[in-house]
Amino acid sequence: MATVEQNEAAARRCIDLYNQGNSDWVDICYSPNAQWIEHPHLGNPSGHTGGRDALRRLSEFQISFFPDRHMTVTDMVAQGNVVVLEQDWQGTAAKPFGDTPVGTVEKSRIATFLTFDENAMIVKHEDYVASVL
């Protein structure tokens, strides 16, 4: 089993890779059998679920609309094989997105629960979008 410190480092690395602006972070950080859940919220009332491929597709979609998207970790708590992150997400619309015109800065606060395997790879990712700022 990976240590708490290894899991924390893997979580930070994943966020750093996410912020580099491509979707490679998914294949680097997630186990092939990873499960991803984004619970319903105001911005997406149906939520999302799927595996690593679904998360990669969402990442590619986000990059196309919000190429400057950025995640800032504001708090992190780890115990055993679980790391909980509080994050602020921000992106500027590069093209129209629903009712959102180009240039609009979108922001949200997210609580993320990451479960790691013995190799410090993510096997479960659960997002709770607490607010759209």
N, C-alpha and C positions, 0 to 999 in steps of 0.2 A: 504494500500500500504506500502511495506517495504521502509524504509528510504534509502537514498543514502549511508549512513554509513553501514547499514545492507547489502546492495548489495555489497559494496566493501569488507566487511568482508567475505561474502559468496564466492566471486570470489577468494580471497586469500586462503580460506579454500579448495576450489576446486583444486587449483594448488598444495597446500600442499598434498592433498590426491592423486592426480595424481602422484606426485613425490615419493609416497610410494611404487610404483611398482606393483600394482594390479589394477583390473578393477572395484572395488567396488565404486570408486569415481563417476562413472556415475550414479548409482542408488541413491547415497546419494545426489548429487548436482542437478540432472535434474528432472523436472516434467515428469510424465509418457507420456504426450503429447508433449514433447519437439521436436523442429525441429533443425536439424544440417545440416550445409552447409559448405563444404570446397571447395572454388572456385578453378578452374583449375590453375595449376602451372607447372613449369618445371618437378618436381618430380612426378606429377600425372596430366597429361594433361586433363583427363576427370573429375577430381575433385571427390567429394563424396557428397551425400545427404542422408538424412534419419532421423530417429528418435533416440530415446534413445538406442534401440537395435542395430542399425547400428553403433552408436558411441562406444558402449560396445564391439562389434565384432572387430572394428578397434583397440581399446585399447588392446584387447587380442592378436591381430596379432602383434602390435608394441612390446608388452612385450615379445613375443616369439622370435622376431628378435633383439630387442634392450632392453634387460632386465634392463640396467642401464639408460634408457631414463630419461631425466630430463628437466624440463621447468623452466626458470628463468624469472621472470617479471622484465622488465627494465623500464617500465612506466605504469601508470594507470590513467585513467580519467573517472570520473563518473558524470552522470547527470540524474536525474529522475530515471527511471528503467533500464537504460543502463550503462554498465561498459565496457570500451574499454581498452584492455591490449596490450602492446607491449611486446613480449616474445622472448627469445632465446631458441631454442630447441636443445638438443644434445643427441646422443645415439651412442653406439659402437656396430657394427654388431657382434652378437654372432654366426651367421651362415650365409652362403652365401645368398645374397639378390640381385637378378638380376645380374648385373655386379659388385656388391659390395662384395669384399672378407671379410672373417672373420677378425675382428680387426679394420676395417675401422671406423673412427669417422665421423659420419654424423652430420651436423649442419644446422639449418635454423632459419630465423627471421620471426616471425608470428605476424600479427595484428588480434586480436580476439575481436569481438563484442558480448557481452552477454546481453540478455534481461531477466529480472527477473519478476516473478509474485509477488503477494501481500505477499507471504510467503518466499520471497528471494530464490525461486527455479528457476533454469534456464529454460526458455521456448523457447528461440531461441539462437543458437550458430552459429556464422558466422566466418570462418577463411579465412584470406588472407595471403598466404605464400608469403612474399615479396621477399625473396631471399633464395637460398640454398647456404650456406657458405662453 
